[in-house]
């Protein structure tokens, strides 16, 4: 997760120059990308097809077929996020030290094993272990891919080939296209059973593994191994970077409600989780169609701090929409409209927050430690989600007025705006 600017680059909190023409040219950049960047962007597409074919249906599987209580479902989902996001720092540090090829290949192998195990797991301990393996697999391959995309995007920018945010917008769109296709594929395969869904996810990652074994270079020009102590100590002393991580973590906690609060609300309103796949499709379709215009608009008008602030406010508004409608107890199409509004506002907030946070990281990272800092952004955020998800599961299970849990969730992103670091270099 990373990027920012060079000569015409705004500092994290400074004024943003008008650069619409430069930025628009970045959106036609696919044809000018080298084979490595194309491979990595398509990798993100494949990762998300396999992942989102399974994850949207995990909550219902845990609460139904496995029979876990609501608080334990929330904890398991939080553990999945922590084993993934929380351990990104490990994958990022390994990518800095050994390069991206061995880390990506190992992660794909673990994801295949994890999905296969999850498909056959029936006891709670076995399900938890499989979920942790699924998460840790991504903790290896995702920061390796993301940090190399960021490094390549910075190199293109410094060579005068357009701002790095253009490349990262393409990367985001590829991921969301995968997140669009994945739930639809999963919903189709769920007509058989959850095991079939998991095995299909394993097959997708097997194909990714085979493709990377053949196409991913052993040595990437310009990337040199970083060894020696001091990286973690310097990171822990970087208060502005840690503040960014905490603010970003509140966004991930809000996003995690797509897998916890939203399925429960859909079940209540529709009597089943059948509409869930369409809500995930709505989110992904919004990103695929609107990410580039939104990123361009934000780049021309907002600095990174203001972009993240606006995104967090939109998250809060999304929770507030459901809170306002929840006491009426609407069902059917009318009952689904508020949660669809929440998904739309959450997605718009995501389109502002995620690129801005990633764009901030290189300005705050120590030289040669981009993978470590990219991973740490997700690791600190994952810890936030781990703590918050169990609490959220208990909150949703508690005997409270219908609007209260959603109002509490709405307050969290607003509070997070105060955590964002101020302008200037560390």
C-alpha positions as CSV (number, residue, x, y, z in Angstrom):
1,X,0.0,0.0,0.0
2,X,1.8,3.1,-1.0
3,X,2.4,6.3,-3.1
4,X,2.5,10.1,-3.3
5,X,4.4,12.6,-5.7
6,X,7.8,14.0,-6.6
7,X,8.4,17.4,-8.2
8,X,4.7,18.4,-8.5
9,X,3.8,16.2,-5.5
10,X,1.7,17.7,-2.7
11,X,3.1,17.1,0.8
12,X,0.6,15.0,2.9
13,X,-1.1,18.1,4.3
14,X,0.0,20.8,1.9
15,X,-1.8,22.5,-1.0
16,X,-2.6,20.4,-4.1
17,X,-1.6,21.8,-7.5
18,X,-4.0,21.6,-10.3
19,X,-3.0,18.7,-12.5
20,X,-6.0,17.4,-14.2
21,X,-4.4,17.0,-17.6
22,X,-1.5,15.0,-16.1
23,X,-3.8,12.9,-14.1
24,X,-6.2,12.1,-16.9
25,X,-3.3,10.8,-19.0
26,X,-2.6,8.2,-16.3
27,X,-5.9,6.6,-16.9
28,X,-4.9,5.6,-20.4
29,X,-1.6,4.2,-19.1
30,X,-2.4,0.5,-19.3
31,X,-1.0,0.2,-22.8
32,X,2.2,1.8,-21.6
33,X,2.7,-0.4,-18.6
34,X,5.5,-2.9,-18.6
35,X,4.8,-6.7,-18.4
36,X,5.6,-6.8,-14.6
37,X,3.1,-4.1,-13.7
38,X,0.5,-5.7,-15.9
39,X,1.1,-9.1,-14.3
40,X,0.8,-7.6,-10.8
41,X,-2.4,-5.7,-11.6
42,X,-4.0,-8.8,-13.1
43,X,-2.8,-10.7,-10.0
44,X,-4.9,-8.5,-7.8
45,X,-7.9,-9.2,-10.0
46,X,-7.4,-13.0,-9.6
47,X,-6.7,-12.8,-5.9
48,X,-10.0,-11.1,-5.3
49,X,-12.0,-13.3,-7.5
50,X,-10.9,-16.3,-5.4
51,X,-11.1,-14.6,-2.1
52,X,-14.6,-13.0,-2.5
53,X,-16.1,-16.1,-3.9
54,X,-15.8,-17.5,-0.4
55,X,-15.6,-14.7,2.2
56,X,-19.1,-13.2,1.9
57,X,-20.7,-16.5,2.8
58,X,-18.4,-17.4,5.7
59,X,-20.4,-15.6,8.4
60,X,-23.6,-17.5,7.5
61,X,-21.6,-20.8,7.3
62,X,-20.1,-20.2,10.8
63,X,-23.4,-19.3,12.4
64,X,-25.5,-21.9,10.6
65,X,-23.6,-25.1,9.6
66,X,-20.9,-24.8,12.3
67,X,-23.3,-23.3,14.9
68,X,-21.1,-20.6,16.4
69,X,-22.6,-17.9,18.6
70,X,-22.7,-14.4,17.3
71,X,-19.8,-13.1,19.4
72,X,-17.7,-16.1,18.3
73,X,-18.5,-15.5,14.6
74,X,-17.4,-11.9,15.1
75,X,-14.2,-13.1,16.8
76,X,-13.4,-15.6,14.1
77,X,-13.9,-12.9,11.4
78,X,-11.7,-10.6,13.4
79,X,-9.0,-13.3,13.7
80,X,-9.2,-13.9,10.0
81,X,-8.6,-10.1,9.4
82,X,-5.8,-10.0,12.0
83,X,-4.1,-13.1,10.6
84,X,-4.2,-11.4,7.2
85,X,-4.0,-7.6,7.8
86,X,-2.3,-8.0,11.2
87,X,0.6,-10.1,9.8
88,X,1.1,-8.0,6.6
89,X,4.1,-6.6,8.3
90,X,5.7,-10.1,8.2
91,X,5.0,-10.5,4.5
92,X,6.2,-6.9,3.8
93,X,9.5,-7.4,5.7
94,X,10.1,-10.8,3.9
95,X,9.5,-9.1,0.5
96,X,12.1,-6.4,1.4
97,X,14.6,-9.1,2.3
98,X,14.0,-11.9,-0.2
99,X,12.1,-10.3,-3.1
100,X,8.5,-10.8,-4.1
101,X,8.6,-14.1,-6.0
102,X,9.2,-16.6,-3.1
103,X,6.8,-14.7,-0.8
104,X,4.0,-14.6,-3.4
105,X,4.4,-18.3,-4.3
106,X,4.4,-19.4,-0.7
107,X,1.3,-17.3,0.0
108,X,-0.6,-18.8,-2.9
109,X,0.3,-22.3,-1.7
110,X,-1.0,-21.6,1.8
111,X,-4.2,-20.1,0.4
112,X,-4.8,-23.3,-1.5
113,X,-4.3,-25.4,1.6
114,X,-6.5,-23.0,3.7
115,X,-9.5,-23.0,1.4
116,X,-9.3,-26.7,1.0
117,X,-9.2,-27.2,4.7
118,X,-12.0,-24.8,5.3
119,X,-14.2,-26.7,2.9
120,X,-13.9,-29.9,4.9
121,X,-13.7,-28.4,8.4
122,X,-16.7,-29.1,10.7
123,X,-15.5,-28.5,14.2
124,X,-15.0,-25.0,15.6
125,X,-11.3,-25.4,16.3
126,X,-10.7,-26.8,12.7
127,X,-12.7,-23.9,11.1
128,X,-10.7,-21.3,13.1
129,X,-7.4,-22.9,12.1
130,X,-8.4,-23.0,8.5
131,X,-9.5,-19.4,8.6
132,X,-6.2,-18.3,10.2
133,X,-4.3,-20.1,7.4
134,X,-6.4,-18.4,4.8
135,X,-5.6,-15.0,6.4
136,X,-1.9,-15.7,6.8
137,X,-1.6,-16.6,3.1
138,X,-2.7,-13.2,2.1
139,X,-0.3,-11.7,4.7
140,X,2.5,-13.1,2.5
141,X,1.4,-12.4,-1.0
142,X,-0.6,-9.1,-0.7
143,X,2.1,-6.8,0.8
144,X,4.7,-8.2,-1.6
145,X,2.5,-7.4,-4.6
146,X,1.3,-4.1,-3.2
147,X,4.8,-2.8,-2.3
148,X,6.2,-3.7,-5.7
149,X,3.3,-2.0,-7.5
150,X,3.9,1.1,-5.4
151,X,7.6,1.0,-6.1
152,X,7.0,0.6,-9.8
153,X,4.4,3.4,-9.7
154,X,6.9,5.8,-8.0
155,X,9.6,4.9,-10.6
156,X,7.2,5.7,-13.4
157,X,6.3,9.0,-11.8
158,X,10.0,10.0,-11.4
159,X,10.5,9.1,-15.0
160,X,7.8,11.5,-16.0
161,X,5.2,8.9,-17.0
162,X,2.4,10.3,-14.9
163,X,1.5,10.4,-11.2
164,X,1.7,7.2,-9.2
165,X,-2.0,7.5,-8.3
166,X,-2.9,6.6,-11.9
167,X,-1.3,3.2,-11.6
168,X,-2.7,2.6,-8.1
169,X,-6.2,3.5,-9.4
170,X,-5.8,0.7,-12.0
171,X,-4.7,-1.6,-9.2
172,X,-7.7,-0.7,-7.1
173,X,-10.0,-1.2,-10.0
174,X,-8.6,-4.6,-10.8
175,X,-9.1,-5.6,-7.2
176,X,-12.7,-4.4,-7.2
177,X,-13.5,-6.1,-10.5
178,X,-12.4,-9.3,-8.8
179,X,-14.6,-8.4,-5.8
180,X,-17.5,-7.9,-8.2
181,X,-17.1,-11.3,-9.9
182,X,-16.1,-13.3,-6.8
183,X,-19.4,-13.1,-4.9
184,X,-21.5,-13.8,-8.0
185,X,-19.4,-16.9,-8.6
186,X,-19.7,-17.9,-5.0
187,X,-23.5,-17.4,-4.9
188,X,-23.8,-19.6,-8.0
189,X,-21.6,-22.4,-6.5
190,X,-23.4,-22.1,-3.2
191,X,-26.3,-23.8,-4.8
192,X,-24.3,-26.9,-4.4
193,X,-22.7,-26.3,-1.0
194,X,-20.1,-24.2,0.9
195,X,-17.5,-26.9,0.3
196,X,-17.8,-26.5,-3.5
197,X,-17.3,-22.7,-3.0
198,X,-14.1,-23.3,-1.0
199,X,-12.7,-25.8,-3.5
200,X,-13.4,-23.4,-6.4
201,X,-11.4,-20.8,-4.5
202,X,-8.6,-23.3,-4.2
203,X,-8.6,-23.9,-7.9
204,X,-8.4,-20.2,-8.7
205,X,-5.3,-19.8,-6.5
206,X,-3.8,-22.9,-8.0
207,X,-4.0,-21.2,-11.4
208,X,-2.5,-18.0,-9.9
209,X,0.4,-20.1,-8.4
210,X,1.1,-21.8,-11.8
211,X,1.0,-18.4,-13.6
212,X,3.4,-16.8,-11.2
213,X,5.8,-19.7,-11.2
214,X,6.1,-19.2,-14.9
215,X,6.0,-15.4,-15.3
216,X,7.2,-13.7,-12.1
217,X,10.9,-12.8,-12.5
218,X,13.5,-14.2,-10.1
219,X,15.2,-10.8,-9.9
220,X,13.5,-7.4,-10.5
221,X,15.7,-4.5,-11.7
222,X,16.0,-1.8,-9.2
223,X,15.0,-3.9,-6.2
224,X,17.8,-4.8,-3.8
225,X,17.5,-6.8,-0.7
226,X,17.3,-4.8,2.6
227,X,19.0,-6.5,5.5
228,X,20.0,-5.5,9.0
229,X,18.2,-4.4,12.1
230,X,16.5,-1.1,12.8
231,X,13.5,-1.2,10.6
232,X,10.9,-2.1,13.2
233,X,12.4,0.2,15.8
234,X,12.3,3.1,13.5
235,X,8.7,2.3,12.5
236,X,7.5,2.1,16.1
237,X,9.1,5.5,16.7
238,X,7.3,7.1,13.7
239,X,4.3,8.6,15.4
240,X,2.8,10.2,12.3
241,X,2.9,6.9,10.5
242,X,1.3,5.1,13.5
243,X,-1.4,7.8,13.6
244,X,-2.2,7.1,9.9
245,X,-2.4,3.4,10.7
246,X,-4.9,3.9,13.5
247,X,-7.1,6.1,11.3
248,X,-6.9,3.6,8.5
249,X,-7.8,0.9,11.0
250,X,-11.2,2.5,11.7
251,X,-11.9,2.4,8.0
252,X,-11.2,-1.3,7.9
253,X,-13.4,-1.9,11.0
254,X,-16.2,-0.1,9.2
255,X,-15.5,-2.1,6.0
256,X,-15.5,-5.3,8.0
257,X,-19.2,-4.7,8.7
258,X,-19.9,-5.9,5.1
259,X,-19.2,-9.4,6.6
260,X,-20.8,-9.0,10.0
261,X,-23.5,-6.3,10.4
262,X,-24.7,-6.2,6.8
263,X,-25.4,-10.0,6.5
264,X,-27.4,-9.8,9.7
265,X,-29.4,-6.8,8.5
266,X,-30.0,-8.5,5.1
267,X,-31.2,-11.6,6.8
268,X,-33.6,-9.5,8.9
269,X,-35.0,-7.5,6.0
270,X,-35.2,-10.2,3.3
271,X,-35.5,-13.4,5.3
272,X,-32.4,-14.8,3.6
273,X,-28.9,-13.8,2.6
274,X,-29.7,-14.1,-1.1
275,X,-29.4,-10.3,-1.8
276,X,-26.0,-10.2,-0.1
277,X,-24.1,-11.1,-3.3
278,X,-25.9,-8.3,-5.1
279,X,-24.8,-5.8,-2.4
280,X,-21.2,-6.9,-2.8
281,X,-21.6,-6.6,-6.6
282,X,-23.0,-3.1,-6.1
283,X,-19.9,-2.1,-4.1
284,X,-17.5,-3.5,-6.6
285,X,-19.4,-2.1,-9.6
286,X,-19.3,1.4,-8.0
287,X,-15.5,1.2,-7.6
288,X,-15.0,-0.2,-11.1
289,X,-17.0,2.6,-12.7
290,X,-16.3,5.5,-10.4
291,X,-12.8,5.0,-8.9
292,X,-11.0,6.8,-11.6
293,X,-13.2,9.9,-11.7
294,X,-13.3,10.1,-7.9
295,X,-9.5,9.7,-7.6
296,X,-9.1,12.4,-10.3
297,X,-11.5,14.7,-8.5
298,X,-9.8,14.2,-5.2
299,X,-6.3,14.7,-6.6
300,X,-7.3,18.0,-8.1
301,X,-9.1,19.4,-5.1
302,X,-8.1,17.7,-1.9
303,X,-4.8,17.0,-0.2
304,X,-4.3,13.5,1.3
305,X,-5.5,14.5,4.8
306,X,-8.7,16.1,3.5
307,X,-9.4,13.2,1.2
308,X,-9.2,10.7,4.2
309,X,-11.3,13.0,6.3
310,X,-14.1,13.2,3.7
311,X,-14.0,9.4,3.3
312,X,-14.4,8.8,7.1
313,X,-17.3,11.2,7.2
314,X,-19.0,9.3,4.4
315,X,-18.5,6.0,6.4
316,X,-20.2,7.7,9.3
317,X,-23.1,8.8,7.1
318,X,-23.6,5.3,5.8
319,X,-24.1,3.9,9.3
320,X,-26.4,6.8,10.2
321,X,-28.6,6.0,7.2
322,X,-29.3,2.5,8.6
323,X,-29.7,3.9,12.1
324,X,-32.3,6.3,11.0
325,X,-34.4,3.6,9.2
326,X,-33.9,0.7,11.6
327,X,-36.5,1.6,14.2
328,X,-39.2,1.4,11.5
329,X,-38.5,-2.3,11.1
330,X,-39.0,-2.2,7.3
331,X,-38.7,-5.5,5.4
332,X,-38.5,-6.6,1.8
333,X,-37.2,-4.1,-0.8
334,X,-37.9,-1.2,1.5
335,X,-35.9,-2.8,4.2
336,X,-33.0,-3.4,2.0
337,X,-32.8,0.2,0.7
338,X,-31.1,1.6,3.8
339,X,-28.4,-1.1,3.8
340,X,-27.9,-0.5,0.1
341,X,-27.4,3.1,0.9
342,X,-24.9,2.1,3.6
343,X,-22.9,0.0,1.0
344,X,-22.9,2.9,-1.5
345,X,-21.6,5.4,1.1
346,X,-19.1,3.0,2.5
347,X,-17.8,2.3,-1.0
348,X,-17.5,6.0,-1.9
349,X,-15.7,6.6,1.4
350,X,-13.4,3.7,0.5
351,X,-12.6,5.3,-2.9
352,X,-11.3,8.4,-1.0
353,X,-9.6,6.7,1.9
354,X,-7.7,3.8,0.4
355,X,-5.7,5.6,-2.3
356,X,-5.0,8.5,0.0
357,X,-3.7,6.3,2.8
358,X,-1.5,4.3,0.4
359,X,-0.3,7.5,-1.2
360,X,0.9,8.7,2.1
361,X,3.1,5.7,3.0
362,X,6.2,6.4,0.9
363,X,6.4,9.9,2.3
364,X,6.6,8.4,5.8
365,X,8.6,5.2,5.2
366,X,12.3,4.7,5.9
367,X,14.5,4.2,2.8
368,X,14.5,0.6,1.7
369,X,11.7,-0.4,4.0
370,X,8.6,0.2,1.8
371,X,7.5,-3.4,2.1
372,X,7.7,-3.2,5.9
373,X,5.7,0.0,6.1
374,X,3.2,-1.2,3.5
375,X,2.7,-4.3,5.6
376,X,2.6,-2.3,8.9
377,X,-0.2,-0.1,7.6
378,X,-2.4,-3.2,7.4
379,X,-1.0,-4.9,10.5
380,X,-1.8,-2.0,12.9
381,X,-5.2,-1.7,11.2
382,X,-5.7,-5.4,11.5
383,X,-5.2,-5.2,15.3
384,X,-7.8,-2.5,15.4
385,X,-10.2,-4.8,13.6
386,X,-9.4,-7.7,15.8
387,X,-10.3,-5.8,18.9
388,X,-13.3,-4.1,17.3
389,X,-14.9,-7.1,15.6
390,X,-15.5,-9.1,18.8
391,X,-17.0,-6.0,20.4
392,X,-19.1,-5.3,17.3
393,X,-20.4,-8.9,17.3
394,X,-21.5,-8.5,20.9
395,X,-23.0,-5.1,20.2
396,X,-25.2,-6.6,17.4
397,X,-26.2,-9.5,19.7
398,X,-27.1,-7.2,22.6
399,X,-30.6,-6.4,23.5
400,X,-30.4,-2.7,22.5
401,X,-32.8,-0.4,20.7
402,X,-32.5,-1.1,17.0
403,X,-30.7,2.1,16.0
404,X,-28.2,2.1,18.9
405,X,-25.6,-0.3,17.4
406,X,-25.5,1.6,14.1
407,X,-25.3,4.9,15.9
408,X,-22.3,3.7,17.8
409,X,-20.7,2.4,14.6
410,X,-21.4,5.8,13.0
411,X,-19.5,7.6,15.8
412,X,-16.2,5.6,15.3
413,X,-15.2,7.0,11.9
414,X,-16.0,10.6,13.0
415,X,-13.7,10.2,16.0
416,X,-11.0,8.8,13.7
417,X,-10.7,12.1,11.8
418,X,-8.9,13.5,14.9
419,X,-6.2,10.8,14.5
420,X,-5.0,11.9,11.1
421,X,-1.5,13.3,11.1
422,X,-0.8,16.9,10.3
423,X,1.1,18.3,7.4
424,X,4.9,18.0,6.9
425,X,7.5,15.3,6.7
426,X,8.4,13.2,9.8
